[in-house]
Amino acid sequence: MTANGSTAPANIGGIVRIAPRDRRAGLSINRLFSDSILSYHRDMSSHAFKKRAPISVNYVRTLLELMRQSGLDIEALLQSVGLDREAVYGSAPSLRFEQFRLVMQAAVAQSGDPAIGLRLGQQMTLTSHGLLGYAAISSPHLADMLSLLERYFRTRTRLCEPRLKKVGKRVHFALIETYDLGDVRVPYLEVVMASVVAGAHFVLGERFQGAQIKMPYAAPDYADRYRELLKMDVTFDAEHAELSMPVALLYEPFPLADPASREQAALKCEEELQKLEAEQDWALRVRNRLMMAEDGFPSLEQLAEQYCLTARTLRRYLDALGVSYRQLLEQVREDKARRWLKSGLSVQQVADKLGYSDPSNFSRAFRQWSGESPSHYRSRQA
């Protein structure tokens, strides 16, 4: 029995095949089992999980309506990616990320508009986001709305996590990418950030002034479209996608504030979040918290405290899944190192961000992960 109440399979997806001794390396059964389970969780927490991650069907419907308004044949578009009307307009509440990816790619290709992600985000009303949207629109002010988004964002998508931080006279709403978004990273982040901006414009109107957007990639050829469509300053090559705004905006009252509606919608969001948490095993929970960490990684003891557990209990939960805190930490360090090196950060900067006091220790670790030096990996991504 696993920590989340399900029965642990002896063979997970055909990965675990244990003989008394491994002929190639002579590793013990326990080591083979641990390595196999970690490999499984690495796969589950990256490519395979991403492909299955649910995306609200409302977002795809809004995209198709946008394409219809642009004169495209949406029936042909759906057919080109192997979907039909029932998949999008039936009773199912969501599509898999892989299906969303294919529709988005087809929309960009057939419309010829690379800024389709920005346009889609702008088309979304707050109520497009379901119960979370209703809670947000009923909030008393922007501070409460952003707090709701920070807590319940993953009930809408699990591919990135919001982080709210106040620095001086500005507040920053950043999106931390918890999975490699691949070839739709740019349009996906455009959709999310444009929809957040559209929501803020809706509830604050002309009072929404002084905001700025940062995007975590090089300026695209259509960078001027960002300023044209979002009506604010935009910079590129940032660490995260981020909306920054004056602190003074936080407590501007919302015209549609409704405490009773807000409370009711927030309670439903909490129920949905608890259900999602219960369905996620402890290895994925710990990995996601480590991916969200900034300014150093939390220890096992600190993570356990966040989950209202003892360190011993959390260690036992991970043991039941065949992984350890140290293994998950190294996996996250590798994922972050690759992402930051791809973004153009120097080897020294990445070593510092990952908590290595000596860059040579980071270089050694990176060689163990990838078989090459971080400087060589970085040069190949240029």
VENRACOR-V768940 format. One line per field, one symbol per residue. psi: psi as a letter, one per 30 degrees, with the letter a starting at -180 (. if undefined). Layout:
psi: ???
This chain:
psi: klfgflkkkfjjggejjklekkeefglleeeeeeeeeeeeeeeegceeeeefkkkkfeeeeeeeeeeefggljfeeeeefgglleeeegafkfllleeeeeeeeeeeeeffgjfgeeeeeeefkleffgbeeeeeefflfleeeeeeeeeegeffekgflkkkkkkjbglkkjljjjfljfbfgeeeeeeeeeeeeeeeeeeffbffilgllkkkhllklfheffeeeefhlkkllhlelkkkklkeffegkkkfgkjeeeeeeeeeeeeeeeeeeeffklfeeeeeeeeefklhlkkleeeeeeeghlleeeeeeeeeffglleeeeeeeeeeeeeeeeeeffkleeeeeeffgjfjfeeeeeeeeeefglleeeeeeff.
